Amino acid sequence: MNVEDARTIALERFAGDEYDHFDKPAYRIAPKKIVGKPGRTFMTLWLDEGYAVLMLDVERQTMLLAAHPVQFRPHPSKWGAKGATIAELQGLSVKLFTEALAMAVEYARR
């Protein structure tokens, strides 16, 4: 996996809306209403670092960290304590990334 693969999956499989978030590409779900405020963010890509930050709930974050401690870790900020999870793209399978991203999209839709 690499950042281009992650971008393609977010845009094509999950119909993410790409936007700039503090100079990083970020992806959010569609707004609930046509004229409504933008949907919630489910992922940001850290291009130079080669990882994605997935917005999960704490329960799903805990599950991923326990099952895949090499591929996932909490973001080292207050957001990490709330579920923001770093996905190390190098060495991560497309299948596992897609499953984790699906969790983030589901969480964003709540």
Legacy VTK file of the C-alpha trace (Angstrom):
# vtk DataFile Version 3.0
C-alpha trace
ASCII
DATASET POLYDATA
POINTS 110 float
0.000 0.000 0.000
0.978 3.594 -0.552
-0.742 6.967 -0.288
-1.988 6.824 -3.888
-3.653 3.452 -3.218
-5.252 4.901 -0.070
-6.484 7.940 -2.004
-7.965 5.802 -4.762
-9.800 3.568 -2.284
-11.199 6.575 -0.391
-12.428 8.263 -3.570
-13.628 5.293 -5.608
-14.809 2.721 -3.094
-16.133 5.071 -0.411
-17.075 8.104 -2.574
-15.032 10.395 -0.350
-14.991 14.125 -0.897
-11.336 15.229 -1.042
-10.404 18.567 0.510
-7.394 20.337 2.015
-7.056 19.958 5.791
-4.065 21.849 7.187
-2.082 21.230 3.970
-2.929 17.530 3.917
-5.472 15.794 1.679
-8.466 14.738 3.730
-11.600 12.774 2.900
-15.116 13.189 4.206
-18.504 11.681 3.611
-21.129 13.520 1.603
-23.317 16.031 3.479
-26.600 14.680 4.819
-28.510 17.453 3.041
-27.759 18.788 -0.427
-27.234 22.310 0.905
-26.077 21.174 4.349
-22.735 21.490 6.048
-19.946 19.183 4.825
-19.903 15.579 6.003
-17.548 14.335 8.695
-13.926 13.543 7.912
-12.969 9.877 7.917
-9.297 10.033 6.822
-6.331 12.331 6.265
-3.257 11.376 4.271
0.217 12.312 5.444
2.008 12.201 2.111
5.604 12.731 3.250
5.237 10.401 6.227
3.527 7.644 4.195
0.607 7.021 6.498
-3.092 7.677 6.852
-4.926 8.860 9.936
-8.292 7.170 10.283
-11.005 8.648 12.459
-12.378 5.738 14.492
-14.235 5.360 17.737
-12.152 4.217 20.713
-13.658 0.721 20.679
-12.667 0.039 17.069
-9.285 1.676 17.581
-8.617 -0.648 20.540
-9.628 -3.656 18.460
-7.316 -2.721 15.562
-4.377 -1.975 17.855
-4.745 -5.320 19.606
-5.051 -7.325 16.391
-2.491 -5.406 14.294
-0.033 -3.511 16.535
2.577 -3.084 13.793
0.199 -1.610 11.199
-1.862 0.668 13.487
-1.118 2.991 16.389
-2.955 5.869 18.087
-2.169 9.349 16.859
0.182 10.970 19.416
-2.237 13.755 20.354
-5.469 14.291 22.239
-7.167 13.097 19.028
-5.425 9.745 19.394
-7.077 9.289 22.789
-10.429 9.861 21.054
-9.841 7.298 18.281
-7.613 8.952 15.667
-5.506 6.037 14.425
-2.378 6.011 12.293
-2.332 3.332 9.590
1.222 2.603 8.440
0.633 2.088 4.717
3.924 0.407 3.847
3.434 -3.316 4.376
-0.313 -2.941 4.985
-2.509 -5.106 2.775
-5.192 -3.508 0.639
-7.746 -5.806 2.281
-6.877 -4.789 5.848
-6.669 -1.098 4.944
-10.045 -1.240 3.191
-11.620 -2.945 6.225
-10.190 -0.298 8.577
-11.279 2.514 6.257
-14.791 1.049 6.152
-14.863 1.330 9.952
-13.854 5.002 9.707
-16.525 5.720 7.081
-19.158 3.978 9.199
-18.117 6.036 12.226
-18.302 9.268 10.174
-21.867 8.408 9.144
-23.137 8.178 12.743
LINES 1 111
110 0 1 2 3 4 5 6 7 8 9 10 11 12 13 14 15 16 17 18 19 20 21 22 23 24 25 26 27 28 29 30 31 32 33 34 35 36 37 38 39 40 41 42 43 44 45 46 47 48 49 50 51 52 53 54 55 56 57 58 59 60 61 62 63 64 65 66 67 68 69 70 71 72 73 74 75 76 77 78 79 80 81 82 83 84 85 86 87 88 89 90 91 92 93 94 95 96 97 98 99 100 101 102 103 104 105 106 107 108 109
